[in-house]
Amino acid sequence: MKFGINYSTPYYGTDPDRLMAFAQHAEACGFESILLPDHIALYPGAAIGAYEMPPTTPFPDPLDCLSFVAAATERILLGTGVLLLPYRHPVVLAKRLATIDLLSKGRMRLLTVGLGTLPGEAAAVGVDFASRGRRADEAIDVMRLLWAGDADGVDYHGEFFSFDKLCLYPKPHGGDQLPIHIGGSSRAAARRVGRRGDGYFAGGMLMPAERAEQWDLARSTADAAGRDSGALEYTRWGSIDMPQDRVDGFAAQGVTRIIVGATASDQAVQLDEMSAFAARFGLASKS
């Protein structure tokens, strides 16, 4: 099992020294990865389910934050949980991701993308909320095409994006494709995993039967598309105080990575929570 840590900017704040200390401690503890959330803009009345988000909630750009983290660490993988893909142009995003991966020597490897749930946020960046799923699918295809392209350039003509003989350099570290994980809690998200994803970061408050059905759907969709379903990673949210038997239960469900977050608001207590978790599961010995 792999373990990552979530840095919740709405809860922890945006102080750069605190972010740096958190990331460095996570790396020292042996966490595999650090993830940051994403929203571009909020507005009064913006709500996710029954939760209304205060419009002053701080959401710094996660990729800028991860660049900052990369410069202050050496090993920990960099990720998003989740980046709102339809609201960013894939040509620009492909360049930013490749740059972070290159400068971090191959650590921008836990990009997780989602569709977003706030219609006002989509409208603010000129995206039709109803078509954001199709737009995200095209964006994934565009980024992979650009990362794989050579000096002759690549062509793409879709519903949302179009170009001819386009070259994107530099490439990600080592010339690799960057993994793209899909975040979500719907059957549509599971099918997107199977068709295009390298993994599923399952969210939401779902009953166990629906949770299992979605993971099965992701794998069966991959098989039907001629992809290797056995290569898909399965990420789930966990808790910083979770016991070994719960981790074992996740493993039995096919989970390959658990993301946790500190619960305390005091930074010193947060770091202690991370240390205790790492000691409980022997993370330092696995890093």
N, C-alpha and C positions, 0 to 999 in steps of 0.2 A: 504494500500500500504506500502511495505517495501522499505527503501532507503539505498543503499550502496554507498561507495566512492572508487574510483579507485586511487591507487598510481602509477603513471606512472614513473617508474624508468628512461626510456629514456629521459623524459622531466624534471623531478624533480631532477635527479641525485641520487647518492648512499651514500650520507653523512648519517651516522647512527643517528646523533642527529636530523637531519631534518626528517628522517623517524619516529623516536620515537615521536617527537613533533606533527607530522601530525596525527599519529595514536591516540595519547592521546587526541588531540583536537577533532578528529572525534568521539571518544567515549564520550567525554564530551558534544558534540553537540547532541548526540542521534542517530547517524548513526547506522544502524543495523550491518553493515559489512564493512570490508576493503579488497580490492582485489589487487593482484599484477599480472603483465604480465609475460610471459615466452618466452625466446629463449635460447637454449643451446649454439649455436655458429653461427656467421655470417661470411660473406666472401664478397669480392668485387663483386659488381653486384647483390647481393641478393635483390630481389624486391618482394613486395606484390602488385599485380596489377601494376599500373603505378608508385608506390612509391618505389624508390630505397633506401634501408636502409644503412646508413653509417656503415661500418664494425666495427667502434669503438663505436657504440651505446651500452650503458651499460645495460646489462640484468643480474643482480645478480640472483642467484637461488631463486625462489619465496618461496619455503618451508623453506629455511634457514632464509629468511627475515621474514616470518610469525612466526617462532619460536622466533625471536627477538622481534617482535611486541607482541606476546603473553605474554612474560615476562614483558613487560612494560604497559600492559593493564589488565583489569579485566572482561569486559563484551563483547566487540565487537567481532563479528564472523569473522573467518578467511577464506579467499577464494582466488581462482586463476581465472584469466581472460585473457587467458586460459592456463592451463598446457598442454604441448604437450605430450600426453599420449603414442603414439607409440614409442617414443624415450627413454622410461624408462622401466626397467624390473619390472613387476607388483609385484613380490615377495618383492623386495627391496622397491618399492614404498608403498606397503601395510604396511610394517613395519614403514616407515617414517611417513606416515599419521596417523597411530594409535598412534605413539609416541607423535606427536604434539597434537593430540586430547586429549590424556591422560594427558599430562603435562599442557594443557590449560583448563582442566576440561570441555571438551566437546564443544570446540569452533571451531574445524576444520570441519565446517559443510557447507561450500560453495565451495567445490572443483568443478571447472568447467574444463572439459577436451576438447581438440580439437585434430585435426589430424596434423596440421602444413601444410604450403604451400610452403616451401623452399626445393627443391630436394637436394641441397647441404648439408643442415642440416641433412636430413635423411641419406645420404651417409656417413656423418662424424661419425655417431654412428652405422653404419652397418645395417641400416634398408632399406629394399626395399620400395621405395616411393609408388609404385603402390599397395602394399599390406597393407599399413598402416591402412586402415579402418578395415580390418579383424583382424589385430594385436590389434587394440584398443578394438574391441569387445571382443576378448579373454582376454585382460588385465583386463577389467571391471569384467568379469566373475571370473577370478582368484582371484582378490582382494576380492570380496564378499565371495567367497568360503573360503578363508583363514580367513577372519574376523569371519565367522560363525563356523569355525571348532573347534573341541574339542581336548582333549589330545590323542585321537586315530588317529588324523591326517586326512588329506583329500587327495584324488587322483585327478589328472587332466591330461588328454592327449589330446592335441589339435594340431593345425597346427604349432604353434609357441612356446608353452610352455608345459612342461610335468614334472610331479613329482608324487611320491607315498608317502602316509602316512606323509604328511608335516604338521607341527604344527607351527603356528605363534602366538607368545605372546610377549608383552602384547596386549590385545585387546583394541579397542577404548574405551573411557570413558563410563562407564556404560555397557560395552559389546555390544554396539549398532553397527549396520551397519552404515557406513558413507554415507551420500547422495552423489550421483555423478550426477552433472548436465552436459549436453552436450552443447558445444558451436558450433556455425556454422551458415551458411546462405544458406544452400542447402537443397533440399528435402531428400537427403541421410542422412544429419544430423537430420532432423525432424523424419525420420523413426528410426534412432538410439535412439532418445529420447523415442519414443513409445515402442521400444523393451527393452531398458535397462536403460533409464535415469530416474532420479528423477525430472528433470526439463530441460527446454530449455533456454539457454542464446543466444538469437538470435542476430546475428551481420549482417554486410554487409549493402550495400545501395540498398535496395529492394523497389519495388513499393508496395503500400498497399495491392493490390490484392494478390501478391505473398507471402507477409508476412502473410496474413490471411490464405492462402492455406497451408503454411508450419505448422502453429499452428494447423489447422484442421487435417493435415496429422499426426502430432505427436499424437494427441488424438485418432484418428481413429485406428492408428497402435497399440496403447496401448490397446484399446478395443479388437482388433482382437487377441492380444496376451494374453488376459485374465487378463490384468493388469487394475488398477484403473486410468482411464484417469483424473478423477476429482482430484486426488492427485498430478498431475504434477504441478510444479511451472513454471512460465513464466517470465523470466527476460529480460529486454531491456535496452539499453543505453539511457540515457537522458542527459540533459545539466544542468549545475549549475545555470543557470538563467531561467530555464523553469517555466512557470506560472501554476497556478492551473488548468486552462482549458486543458492544454496539459496532465497533470497528469490524469485528468478525462477521457480524450480521450484514454489514455493507458489502464486505468482500464476497459473501455468499450470493449476493445479488449481482455480482459482476462489477462492482465499483472498483476503480483503479486509483482514484485520487479523492481525498477529502480536504475541503477548504474550511478552515475555522477562523474565528475572529475573537479578539480579546473583548471581554465584557465590561471591564472597569473603565472609568473615565480618567482616573489618575494614571499618569504615564508609568510611574514606578510599579504600580500594581499590575498594569498591563504587561510589562516586561516579565514580572514574576509569573503571571499566568502562562505566558509563552514558555518560560523556562520549565515550569512544572509539566506542561504538556509534552515538551520535548523529552524531558527525563522519563516520563511515563512510557513513552513509546520508543525510546532509544534513538531519537533522530540524529544526534550527533555522530553516532557510530555508523549510520547509514549514509552520511553525506560525503 
